[in-house]
Structure formats: structure tokens, C-alpha cells
Amino acid sequence: MPLNTPIRDWQDKRVWIVGASCGIGAALAEALAQRGAQLALSGRRPERLRAVASRIPGSTAIPLDLSRANSLLPALLQLLDQWGGVDVVVFNAGSAEPLSAVDLAVEGARIAFEINLIGVVNGVAAVLPQLLQQGAGAIVIIGSAAGYRGQPSALAFGASKAGVINFAEGLYWELMPRGIGVFLATPGFYGARERGSARISAIEAARRILDGIARGRFEISFPRRRILSMRWIRLLPERVSMRVLGWFARA
């Protein structure tokens, strides 16, 4: 039995993608446009955002910074005035700047947390009253498998994504009884080539996310082998798991 109500028909669905100016967000926008969705696209880089919107006739570009809570309400009010409601909100905005112990800087960590975690909280806090009033809708949060365990050079990114995973899990249990779906996508090392496997492109990542939503899954994880490996590591004794994790980091 699916954990969420599956979404298979996107025709005329009102979808707001925050973090649509590149990568998975842009690929999701183009895939959903092909499936007939009405799209609003947001991001921090206006020029890139407008370039994506120009490829999608009928879409609305709304530049905003998810880490700035005061920019969200005006954007939401603009959409409600245009659409009268919203069906699905995707939070894809993120910062993946590497941060290691020897280069540890509070400012770098703060930026990562404000964008990756606080930004998601800001976004959900802005749209949730509308979804609760509607009694229907869905939230899609793009996390990362880096949130499963701490990894070298990902001190801020991994920790912020761990917070995102925990936040999404809590949201799911509270919103499920209220008719609101929560989907969590956790790409594993998106954009990097795995040993013995092909690179996962943004287009392929978007396809897998939409496939998971169509199945009503809560956590949509890929690529399968890498994700299973990360989950397996979590079950090992600490001494063994830390050594294996180090091997993965060097691979």
C-alpha cells in the first residue's frame, strides 16, 4: 500500500518548483511541462531562472531566495491570485559547497544550513497554511543520501541534509492524516559517476522522482546500489562502519 496518494496525472496540476534554475529542478520543470502541469518557477539566480522559463511556454518565473523568509509570502500571494490554489510545491534549492575540517568556517556552514535546511523550513511554513486550508496537496523535498552518515568534505552539506531528512519524516506523520502528501527524494551522489555504473543525469533524476511520486512512495532514493550500500553501512558496528565509510569517501 502506498504511503502517499500517488500522483500520476499532472494535467493542469498547479506546481510551484523552488530551485528551478538548474539541475534537478529545471529537469523536473521540463518533464512536468510535457505532462501538462501549470508551472511557477523560483530560484535565486534570475537570469538562469528566466532562461529555464523561456523554454516552458506559459510558466511563471518568480525569483526569490528561499533562505529569506520575507520573500516567500509575496510569491505565494502572487500564485494564489493567479491560480486560486496550489497542488504541489517542490523544494529543490540547495548549496553543495564542500567544507572540510581543516577549512572549517562558521560562515560557510551557516550559509549551507540557511539554504539547505532553514530554507526548506521557511518554504513549508509559507505554503502549509494554504495546503491545510485546501485539505489537499503535496510537498516534495529534495534531500540527499549525504544526510545518512557524516562524510569527509561534506561537514555542512551532509549535516544540513540530515536535518532535511528528519524534518521531512516528521512532516509526513503529521500531515498524512490531514490529506497532504510529503515526498522525500534522496539522490545518492547525484551528478557523479559511480564505480561500474553510468552517470545519473538531472533528466534521469527527475524521471526517477516522478516515478516514485506516481507510486506514492515517501522516500524516493537512487541509484539503488549506492543507496543500499549507505543504508547497510548504518547497520554495521561502529568500528566497521567508519572504516567502510572512509573507503566510500576515497572511491
Helices and strands as residue ranges (DSSP letters): E 14-18, H 23-34, E 38-43, H 46-54, E 60-63, G 69-71, H 72-83, E 88-91, G 101-103, H 106-113, I 114-118, H 119-134, E 137-142, G 145-147, H 155-175, G 176-178, E 180-187, H 202-214, E 219-222, H 224-235, H 238-250
